[in-house]
Amino acid sequence: MSFRNLQWLFPIVVALHNAEEAIWFPKWSQRMGLWHAGYSPSVFRFAAAGLTALAFVVTYLSVRTSKQTVWTYLVFGYMAAMLANALIPHLAVTLARCSYMPGVITGVVLNLPVLSLLVVLAVREGYVSGWKAVEYAVGVSGLLLLSIPVLFKLGRALMIAILAALLIPGSNASAQPTREAFLGRKVTVVDPQMDENDAPKGPASVCLEAPPRRQCYTAPPAFGKNPAASLIHVEKATPAILFSAESYGVSGWQIHFALLRPGKGQELEDMFSSDISVSNQSQHAFWQEPAISDAQIFVTADFVWGP
């Protein structure tokens, strides 16, 4: 067994690991209250596909070159990063929460044994050596972490570009039908266009389509980014739409929530008795506490600066 031939196992392992994450991570993250970046599962899967393609590219270039080249060091660094990724966060989070984190199965069953073997072979056969190998392991791991938000932004921009290409020219907003249906009625999220500074040109809104009539809810003026809507059951026979939209911000922003049901006339009624807006550092979830209420309880936890 030589590193030159076996290194093709690396991108295959990465592909299987990223596939496990792409299938189950978005829903798991939403359930754990960690998915607040405003990026859809499609954007997450775009990023996973990009990282998988990168693994195949650097492996191909490494195979075509000899020992101690930049490509062998890059593929070695990528292997080290995926080894670390199997331990932190996947194995660590799974053990800490006593529940499955998507990616841990392939991380433990494939990444750890296969990549450990490849890393040992790379060093033993002289493809990498010394502190240079350590530097690439640390450096590539850092670059991969930095690349994830970049890939998210690229994926979102691609999704928006595809959507814009399908819209009628001159439209000021994009209507995005969701997969949710509320009592047989289609739910449509209206996402306003962004200006040259990536700030929304107006507030986002969500609509229940006819019949019997179109009913809509519009977020407060500042909230126009990354609108989303999901169907929940407050009680067994009480469906509602949880709608969220973000304000414009760079290092921090607000997220507005509304719990909606059909109202009078052309409006959707917000079941929250007061404004619910939290920071992008927050978490939220629906809790069931029968001792307090038969209905689900919407709970938020926010980050607050303090001594």
C-alpha positions in Angstrom: 0.0 0.0 0.0 1.4 3.3 -1.1 0.2 6.9 -0.4 0.3 7.7 -4.1 -2.3 5.1 -4.9 -4.4 5.2 -1.7 -4.8 9.0 -1.6 -7.8 8.7 -3.9 -9.6 7.3 -0.9 -9.5 10.8 0.6 -12.0 12.6 -1.8 -14.3 9.5 -1.7 -14.4 9.7 2.1 -15.0 13.4 2.0 -17.8 12.9 -0.5 -19.5 10.3 1.8 -19.1 12.5 4.9 -20.4 15.6 3.2 -23.3 13.7 1.8 -24.3 12.6 5.3 -24.2 16.2 6.5 -26.0 17.5 3.4 -28.9 15.2 3.9 -29.5 15.5 7.7 -27.5 18.5 9.0 -29.9 21.4 8.1 -32.9 19.9 9.8 -30.8 18.7 12.8 -29.4 22.3 13.2 -32.9 23.8 13.0 -34.1 21.3 15.7 -31.2 22.1 17.9 -31.8 25.9 17.5 -28.5 26.5 15.8 -29.6 27.5 12.3 -29.9 31.3 12.3 -27.5 32.3 9.5 -30.4 32.9 7.1 -29.2 30.4 4.6 -31.4 27.7 3.2 -30.5 23.9 3.1 -29.8 24.3 -0.6 -27.1 26.9 0.2 -25.6 24.6 2.8 -25.6 21.7 0.3 -23.9 24.0 -2.3 -21.1 24.6 0.2 -20.8 20.9 1.0 -20.6 20.2 -2.8 -17.9 22.9 -3.2 -15.7 21.4 -0.4 -16.1 17.9 -1.9 -15.1 19.2 -5.4 -12.1 20.8 -3.8 -11.0 17.5 -2.3 -11.1 15.8 -5.7 -9.2 18.7 -7.4 -6.3 18.8 -4.9 -6.1 15.0 -4.9 -5.9 14.9 -8.7 -3.1 17.5 -8.7 -1.3 15.7 -5.9 -1.4 12.4 -7.8 0.0 14.0 -10.9 3.0 15.5 -9.1 5.8 14.1 -7.0 6.8 14.2 -3.3 7.2 17.4 -1.4 5.1 19.6 -3.8 2.6 22.2 -2.8 -0.2 19.9 -3.9 0.9 17.0 -1.7 1.1 19.4 1.3 -2.3 20.8 0.5 -4.0 17.4 0.3 -2.2 16.5 3.5 -3.5 19.6 5.2 -7.0 18.9 4.0 -6.7 15.3 5.4 -5.6 16.7 8.8 -8.5 19.2 8.8 -11.0 16.4 8.1 -9.5 14.3 10.9 -9.9 17.1 13.3 -13.5 17.7 12.0 -14.4 14.1 12.9 -13.4 14.7 16.5 -14.5 18.4 16.9 -17.3 19.1 16.4 -18.9 15.8 15.4 -17.8 13.3 18.0 -17.5 15.9 20.7 -21.0 17.3 20.1 -22.5 13.8 19.9 -21.1 12.8 23.2 -21.9 16.1 24.9 -25.5 16.1 23.8 -25.9 12.3 23.9 -27.6 12.5 20.5 -26.6 12.0 16.9 -24.9 14.9 15.1 -25.0 14.4 11.3 -21.6 13.6 10.0 -20.5 11.6 13.1 -21.1 8.2 11.5 -18.9 8.7 8.5 -16.5 10.8 10.7 -15.9 7.9 13.0 -16.3 4.9 10.7 -14.5 6.3 7.6 -12.6 9.6 8.3 -10.7 8.5 11.4 -9.4 5.2 10.3 -8.9 6.0 6.6 -7.4 9.4 7.0 -5.2 8.4 9.9 -3.7 5.7 7.6 -3.2 8.2 4.8 -1.5 10.8 7.1 0.9 8.1 8.5 1.7 6.9 4.9 2.3 10.4 3.7 4.8 11.1 6.4 6.5 7.6 6.4 7.0 7.7 2.6 8.3 11.3 2.6 5.5 13.0 0.7 5.5 15.6 3.5 7.8 16.2 6.4 8.7 18.3 9.4 7.3 21.5 10.5 6.1 22.3 7.0 3.6 19.5 7.3 2.4 20.9 10.6 2.1 24.4 9.2 0.0 23.2 6.3 -2.2 21.1 8.6 -3.0 24.2 10.7 -3.1 26.6 7.8 -5.4 24.6 5.5 -7.7 23.9 8.5 -8.0 27.6 9.1 -8.6 28.4 5.4 -11.3 25.8 5.2 -13.1 27.3 8.2 -12.9 30.8 6.6 -14.1 29.4 3.2 -17.4 28.1 4.7 -19.2 31.5 5.1 -17.8 32.5 1.6 -19.3 29.4 0.1 -22.6 30.2 1.8 -22.6 33.7 0.3 -21.8 32.3 -3.1 -24.5 29.6 -2.9 -27.1 32.2 -1.8 -26.0 34.6 -4.6 -26.4 31.7 -7.1 -29.8 30.8 -5.8 -30.9 34.4 -6.0 -29.5 34.7 -9.5 -31.3 31.6 -10.7 -34.5 32.9 -9.1 -34.1 36.4 -10.6 -33.6 34.8 -14.1 -36.9 33.1 -13.8 -38.8 36.3 -12.7 -40.4 38.8 -15.0 -37.9 41.6 -15.8 -38.6 44.8 -13.8 -40.2 43.1 -10.8 -39.4 44.8 -7.5 -39.6 41.7 -5.4 -39.4 38.0 -5.7 -42.3 35.8 -4.6 -41.0 32.5 -3.4 -43.6 29.7 -2.9 -42.6 27.5 0.0 -43.2 23.7 0.3 -45.5 24.4 3.2 -49.3 24.4 2.7 -51.6 25.9 5.3 -55.0 24.2 5.4 -54.6 23.5 1.7 -53.5 27.1 0.8 -50.2 27.9 -0.7 -47.8 29.9 1.4 -45.7 32.5 -0.5 -42.8 34.5 0.9 -42.1 37.8 -0.7 -38.4 38.7 -0.6 -37.6 42.4 -1.5 -34.7 43.2 -3.8 -31.4 44.3 -2.3 -29.7 47.6 -3.1 -26.0 48.0 -4.0 -25.0 47.8 -0.3 -26.9 44.5 0.1 -29.6 46.2 2.2 -33.2 45.4 1.6 -35.3 48.0 -0.4 -38.3 47.3 1.7 -39.8 44.9 4.3 -40.4 41.3 3.6 -43.9 39.7 3.7 -45.6 36.4 3.6 -49.0 35.6 2.0 -51.6 32.9 2.1 -52.9 32.5 -1.5 -56.6 32.3 -2.4 -59.1 30.8 -2.2 -61.0 32.4 -0.5 -58.8 35.5 -0.8 -55.1 36.4 -0.6 -54.1 37.4 2.9 -50.7 38.8 3.8 -48.5 40.0 6.6 -45.7 42.5 6.2 -42.8 42.8 8.6 -41.8 46.1 10.2 -40.0 48.4 7.8 -36.4 47.5 8.9 -36.9 43.7 8.3 -36.4 42.7 4.7 -33.5 40.1 4.6 -33.7 36.4 4.5 -37.5 35.9 5.1 -38.6 32.4 6.0 -41.9 30.7 6.8 -42.7 27.4 8.3 -45.9 25.6 9.3 -46.3 24.7 13.0 -49.1 23.4 15.2 -49.5 25.6 18.3 -52.1 23.1 19.4 -53.3 19.9 17.8 -56.0 21.6 15.9 -54.4 25.1 15.7 -52.0 25.4 12.8 -50.0 28.6 12.3 -47.2 30.1 10.3 -44.0 31.0 12.0 -42.5 33.9 9.9 -39.1 35.5 10.4 -37.2 38.2 8.6 -33.8 39.9 9.4 -32.8 43.6 9.5 -29.8 44.8 7.6 -26.5 44.5 9.5 -22.8 43.5 9.1 -21.6 42.2 12.4 -25.0 42.1 14.0 -28.6 42.4 13.1 -32.1 41.8 14.5 -34.5 38.9 13.6 -38.3 39.6 13.7 -40.7 36.8 14.4 -44.5 36.6 13.8 -46.9 33.8 14.5 -49.6 34.1 11.9 -53.1 32.8 11.2 -55.8 34.0 8.9 -57.4 37.3 10.1 -60.1 39.6 8.8 -60.1 40.9 5.3 -56.7 40.7 3.5 -54.5 40.5 6.5 -52.9 37.7 8.5 -53.2 38.1 12.2 -50.1 38.0 14.4 -50.8 35.7 17.4 -47.9 37.2 19.4 -49.3 39.9 21.7 -46.1 42.1 21.4 -43.2 42.6 19.0 -40.8 39.6 19.0 -37.4 40.8 17.8 -34.1 39.3 18.9 -30.4 39.5 17.8 -28.6 37.3 15.5 -26.8 35.9 18.5 -30.1 34.4 19.8 -31.7 31.0 19.8 -35.4 30.1 19.7 -37.5 27.0 20.1 -41.1 25.8 20.8 -41.4 24.1 24.1 -44.2 21.9 25.4 -45.0 22.4 29.1 -48.4 20.9 29.8 -48.2 22.2 33.4 -48.2 25.8 32.1 -50.2 25.6 28.8 -51.8 23.1 26.5 -50.3 25.1 23.6 -46.7 25.2 22.6 -44.6 27.9 24.1 -42.3 30.1 22.0 -39.0 30.6 23.9 -36.2 32.9 22.9 -32.7 33.3 24.5 -30.6 36.2 23.5 -26.9 37.3 23.9 -26.5 40.3 26.2 -23.3 42.1 26.9 -22.6 42.6 30.6 -20.1 42.4 33.4 
